[in-house]
Amino acid sequence: MTSELETRYNESSPIVRVEGLVKSYDGGKTRAVDGVSFEVKQGEIFGFLGPNGAGKSTTINMLTTLLPPTSGMAEVCGLDVHKHANEVRRSVGVVPQDYTADEDMTGFENILLCADLYGLPRSDSTRHAQELLQLVELQDAAKRKVSTFSGGMRRRLELACGLINYPRLLFLDEPTLGLDVQTRAAVWKYIRQLKKDYNMTLFLTTHYLEEADSLCDRIAIIDHGHIVKIGTPEELKATVGGDVIVVGVKESEPDLSADIAKIGLVTAVTKTGNDYRIKADAGEEASPAIIDLIRSKGMHVTKISLTRPTLDEAYLELTGRTLREEETNRWATMSARRTMRTARS
């Protein structure tokens, strides 16, 4: 963290401040980002979630100076991303979703290359690269070519490369995509360590809602270019408004939604196919009455489940779809497969 940056803003200022940010194409006909406003506090892990095409990547590309905003204001580390793009680049780190390390170079050489691109002196970057390799537990593989690395090792190397310039703010794009459960847990450990030991701010995108729930202090959900909701995981889960009961019925007709909605404690009912998704203030008390009603109509219950509000439920409530469904987007799936093939090689 350089003294130059520390003079730009104080520790109580938001590290990211966005007001009315817009990115449009086709002469203003298409708005990928439409008046987005939010702040990221220093030292927090901030999750940024949204369906494919919601404006998530476009927003991040503007914050990291890869795209110029059409209008609005965005500051990163106290710097206007449009007026001071070079300074912003020097103050942040980025760990992209795709693997970018040169496979014909060693892990150590890749980190030094990133340092050279930032213009860091070798007297500093050599020592710092060694420290980073130790941080991500790759010191024993420092002199091995990246082509021999496992997927987990590659991801940890990408993390080390993103930290070479001592960033205050680190952008992590799908940091555990394609990794096995054990390696994902290891990456989570490093992320928490960066926050705890270095007071680093992390800006995280992920398709794993359990990851966002576990790691993030606050989460912003973006859809159709707008911020839908910002809050802690608990605050977002509270938007579900109670327990969720899913009841499967053998018969598709008649529709019992109106009858179920009249049951005490039930607050909302939606029907999809033969399944009823029911929200209730106390699911364990409402469930027997729901089953009795269905049976009284001569119909047969095939399944029933009761869940407390989850981030998945909150996401569904706020966007009308699940994040898993969005992963089936053709272009996103192709990108994910490329990354996963590399991770598993």
PyMOL commands that set and color helices and strands:
alter all, ss='L'
color gray80, all
select helices_A, chain A and resi 3-6+26-28+56-63+85-91+107-117+122-135+139-141+146-148+151-162+181-198+209-215+233-238+257-261+283-296+311-319+323-326+330-344
alter helices_A, ss='H'
color red, helices_A
select strands_A, chain A and resi 16-25+30-40+45-49+71-76+79-80+92-95+169-173+201-205+218-223+226-231+243-249+266-272+275-280+301-307
alter strands_A, ss='S'
color yellow, strands_A
deselect
rebuild
show_as cartoon
